């Protein structure tokens, strides 16, 4: 999702960036970093013109907060070269990346060539690059992190925490819901109640915990969630679009089969249904995620979906999570997105959320009205 943007910049407190990268990547010395960011208008790459554009705070953070700070801290961190690259914005969440990037020398070069010259890739961008860069990391053999939608509050909170603790916290919840048979999401909305049943079939729960210490691994930062790739899904769920429009969608056989507008401009709902009609995989439920962190809401899904008491489902691409739907599974490559649909009090206050897990013949409430239940609080 296109992240909200801010116009001021507050750098990380002294030492936070060093601690973040030492913890996340367990630096051993000499690692070569590459910082990547996207531009809708690549002409602004020339002479770093994007740095003067107040409408591009994410890109300025990529250069000032990450690239320049890493350069300054090379000796402190014991790292090797630090490179900076720009690429044309994909325009959608987790769409495949362009084949070429532009370096600070203004030269265009193949993306794979640039990635082969680094050990750790940092994607600080408008649109999420997690799915495509995960596939490339496994193919080429590097590791990294994606931080789309970074803003000042995320820098000061979600990226300034101890990720050893984040990892341990995520593991406690992961272990508790591992092997769940089903999670039922109940949505109180407009006087009615709608239910989406997510069939998990006892699969192993996975965690996004922020520690990236193996080649081929990519973290989505801020991290802190437990997730599944559902085997099946049936029922109804609401979706709130960027313009505030609200729709209700019916799911059968894990895929969206119909929908209708509930509030706002119905064209967003119609456009989404048209995409699903063209490419049914765009309507496949590819993820159920539960937040594990205690953080402030930042107005950006990248952090807000990691907050305890929230839940999200995602449609479309799922290969980066262990699912079977990848970029080649779509008739139109513009439809090959992984769209997170977040239910959180700051984003969907009109929706009353309840989540219930069924495991071993027992039903256990997990979330009640965006608050963790006593079962979850006892774990975390």
N, C-alpha and C positions, 0 to 999 in steps of 0.2 A: 504494500500500500504506500502511496505517496505520503511521505512523512511531513508533519507540520514543521515549519521553519521559524527560526528566531533571527533577530537582527543584531543582537549583541553577542559578544564572545567572552566567555570567562574561561581562561586556561585551567587545566588541571592543577591542583595544588602541587607544589614542589615535591617530587618524589613519587607521586601517584602513578604517572605513566611508567616510570621505571619498575615500580612494584607490580603493576598490571602485567607488563610483558615478562618480567622475571617469573611471575607465578604462572601465567597462562602458558607460556612456551618453555619454561624451565631452561632458560638460556644456558648454553654450555660454553659459548664464546665463538666469535667469528661468523655468526649467522648474518646472511645478507638479506636485508629487508627491501620490499617493494611496496610503495603506497600507490593505490589506484583510486581514481575518482572519475565521475561521469559528468559530461556536459551535453545539454540539449543542443547547444550551438558551439561547435568545435572551433569556430573562429576566435572564441574567447580564450583558447589555449595559447594563442600567439602572444608573446611577451607577457604571459601570465595575466592577461586582461581580466580574467575572472576574479582576481583578488580584489579588484576595485568595485565589483558588482555586489551591492548590498543584498540583492535577491538570491545570492548563492552562498549562504553561510556554511552549508555542509562542505562544499568544495574548499572554502577558505579554511575550515577546520582540517580538512585532509592535508592541506599544504602547511599551514601555520602550526596547528596543534600536534600533528603527527609527523609529517616529513621533516620540518625544520627542527622540532624538538628531538627527534631521533638522531638527526645529524649532530646536534649539540651534545647529546649524551652518548655518543659512540664509545668514547673511552670509559665512561662510567659503567655502561652496560656491557662493554667488551664485545660489541657487535662489529660486523664488517661494513661493506658498502650499503648505502641507503639510496634507493632510486625512486623517482616519481613519474607516474604515467597518467595520461588522460585518455578517455575513450568516449565514443558517442553513446549517450544515454539510450538504454533499451526501450524505455517508455512503459515497462511493465515489470511486475514482481517476478524475479527468477527466470526471466527470458534469457535465452542463450546470448552470450556476450559477443560483441563484434570481433572479427578476426584480427583486427589491428589496433594498436595503441600509439599514442604520441608521447615521446620523451621530452625532457626539458630542453633538449637540443633542437626541438621542433621536427625531428625526424620521425616519420611513420615506420613502424616495424611490426612484424607478426606478433600477436599476443603470446603464442606458445614460445617464441624465441625469448621474449622478455621474462616469461615465467621460468624458463630453464636456467636463467642466470641469477635466480634468487632462491632463498631457503624459506622465507616467510612472507606471505602476501597479506596485505591489509587493504580491504575494499571498504573505503569510506565514501559512500555514494548515496544518491537519492533513491535509487531503486535497488532492492535486494539482489545480490549476486550469489547467494548461498548455493542454490542448486547447481548452476553451471560451473562455479569455481570448485565445488566439491568434486564434480566429475573430472575436471582438469587436474586437480591435486592428486587424485588417484592414478590418473594416466601418466602424469609427468613426474610426480614424486616430490612435492613440497607440502607445506602446511600453512595455516593462516587463520584469519578471522574476517568476518564481514560485519560492518557496523553502519548499515544504511540508516539514514534519517537522524544521525547524531545531532543533538542540540546541547545547549549549555547545561541544562538540568541533568541530562544523561551523563555528560562528562563529569559532573560534580557528584553524582550518586551511583548510577548503575555501573560506571566504569571505574569507580574509586573504591570498590569494596574488595574484600579478601576472597579471591576465587577458590582457595582451598576450602573456606567455610561454605561458599556457595555450592561447591561440588558435594561436600558432605551432606548438606541439607537436602539437595536434590536426590542423593542416593537414599536417604531415609524414606522419602516419599516413594521413590521408584520401587524400593523393596516391598513397601506395604501394598502397592497396587499391582505389583508384578503378577502375571498369570490371571488377571481379571477376565471374567467371561464377557462382561458387558458394562458399559457406562451409559446411563440414561440421562440426557440433558432435558430438563423441563423449563419451558419458557412461559412465564406469565406475561401476557401482552394484550392490551386493548380489551380487557374483560374476559379473555379466553385463556386457555392453556394449551400449549403445543409441546409435543414430545418428539425427540430424536433419539432413537435407539442405535447405539454403536456396538456392533458385534465384534468382540476382540478375540474370542475363541481361545482364551487362555495363553495368549502370546506373551513374550517377555516385554516388559515396559522398557522404554529407552529414556535417556536423560540428555538434556542440553545443559552442560554444567560448566563450560568455559575453559576446561583444561585441554590443551592441544599439544600433545607430546609425542605423537606418532606421525610419521610421514603419511600423507594422504588425508589427514584430518583437517577439518575446517570448523571453527566455532562461530556461532552467531552471538555477538556481544551487543548489549548485555545478555548474559545467559541466565538460566535458572528456570527450567521447566522439565516436566516429565511428559512423554508423549507416546502415542501408539499410531500405527497405520491400520485403521479399521479393516476387517475382513469383509464386513457388510454393514449396511446402514439402512434404516427404514424410519419414516416419519416426516416431521416438519421442523423447519428452523427459520428464524428471521435473519435478515442481513441488512445492515445499515451501510449505505454507500457514502462516498466522500462528500456528496452534496447534501447529505442529510436524509435522502429518500430511504424509505423502509419498505422492504419486500418480504413476503413469506414464501418459502420454497418447499415443495414436496420431494421427498427422496424415496426411491424404491430401488432395490438391487444395488445399493451404494451410490447410485447416480441421481442427479436432479431430473425430474420428469415434468415438472410444471412449476408455476409460480404466479404470484399476483402482487400488485402494489398495495401497500397498506397506508402509506403517508408520503407526502412530497411528490416530486416529479417522477411519474411512472416511466419515463424514458430510460432511466438507468436500469430498471428491472427488465424492461423490454430488450435493451441492448445485451444484458447478461444472458437472458434466455435465448436470444438469437445466436450468441456465441456458443452456448451449449448445444443448440440445434445443429450448428455447423460442425462442432467438435465435441461429441458427447464426453470425452475425457476431461474437458474443461469443467464439467459438472460432477466429476467423481469426488467423493469425500476421501481425501488422502491423508488426513491427520486429525487426531484429537490431542490437544495440548492443555496442560494444567500448570499454572504458574506456581513458583515455590518461594519467591523472594519477597522481602519486606522493603519496598521502595516507594518513593512518591510517584504518582502518575505524571508522566512527562509529555503527554499529548502526542506521543509517537508509539505506534504498535510495537516497535522493536523492544522497547522497555516495558510498556504497559501489559503486554501478554505474558511477561515473566512474573507478574505480581500475584501473590497469594490471594486466592478468592476469585480469580478470573479463569475463564476457559476460552479456548478457541478451537474452531474446526477450520480446515483448509480444503479448498477445492483445487483440482488440477494436478500438476506435477508432484511426484512423491519419491522419485528415485534417490534423492539425497537423504531421505529418511529410511531407506530400505524398502520402499515400495516399488511397484513395477512400471509406473507411468513416468516415462522420461520425455525429453524434448522431441524424440522421433515418433512419439505416440499420437501426435496431433497432425491433422490435415493441413492446418494453417499454423506456421511457426509463431505468429503473433498471438495465438491462443494458448501457447505452452507455458502458462504462468502457474505459480503456486500462490494462491491468494488466501492469506490468513483472514478469518472472519472472527473478530474479537468480541467477546461479551464481557464488558467491564463497566463499573458504575459511572466513569467519566465519559464513556463512549456510547453506551446503550442504557441510559438511566430509565428509559421507558420499558425495558425488559427486566423482569424479575427472574433471576437465574437460580436453578437448583440442579445439582449434579449428584447422581446416586450410582454407586458401583455395585455390581453383583459378582461375587467371587465365592466359589465353593458352596453354592446354595444359600449364601447369606447376602442380604442387602445392607450396604453401608453408605449413608449420606456423606458426601465430600464437601459440598458447597451449599450454603443456604443464603440466598439474597446477597451474593458477592462476599460472603464471609465464610472462612473455613470452619468446618464443623469441629466439635470437640475431638473427634477421631484424628483429624489432621493436626489440630493444635497440639495434641499430645505427642505427635511425631516430631514437630518442628519447633 
